[in-house]
Amino acid sequence: MDLHPSSYHDSLEELWDEEEEPEEIETVMKVFPSAYHQYLNVFFKVKAENPPLHCACDHHIELEGSLPPVGVIYSLSKQESDTLRAYISENLEKGFIRQSSSSTGAPVLFVKKNDGGLRLCVGYPKLNSFTRKNKYPVPPMTQLLTVFMVLLFSQDLFVWCIKPAQNQGG
């Protein structure tokens, strides 16, 4: 899905495809002010079900030295195990995650939500200790806030891809 402003449609009818339910379209139109209706295509659930295409600027994490040590495996209850299996199946099917060939992994645990559901939490501290740190200086906070405020109020939606691993066991 191309999210560049030039790919936005001039009329709402062009946004609707066979997969969009009329109720969903009406719901989305009610939530967003009419000034943003030309960008509604990026908010449809059907569109969000697919990851963006890979490109030259995909995000990737560089590791220093060897692979991180094997993480702790926490015991999971039946409900937690079922929730994890469902999460993995759903996200593999969507293409949001892929099978790993890594010999190590990060520990997972669950936190109960207010509605009784479970929130998946992944422990990355060991991985973070092996991540190559960026060497460039961080801009002053006032400059960062200015940039982020412009991004916040611009009418673009930015979506990043994660660069596929290249023989890194990932």
Secondary structure as UniProt FT lines:
FT   HELIX           5..7
FT   HELIX           12..15
FT   TURN            18..19
FT   HELIX           22..31
FT   HELIX           34..43
FT   HELIX           45..48
FT   TURN            56..57
FT   HELIX           78..94
FT   STRAND          108..112
FT   TURN            114..115
FT   STRAND          118..122
FT   HELIX           125..130
FT   HELIX           141..153
//
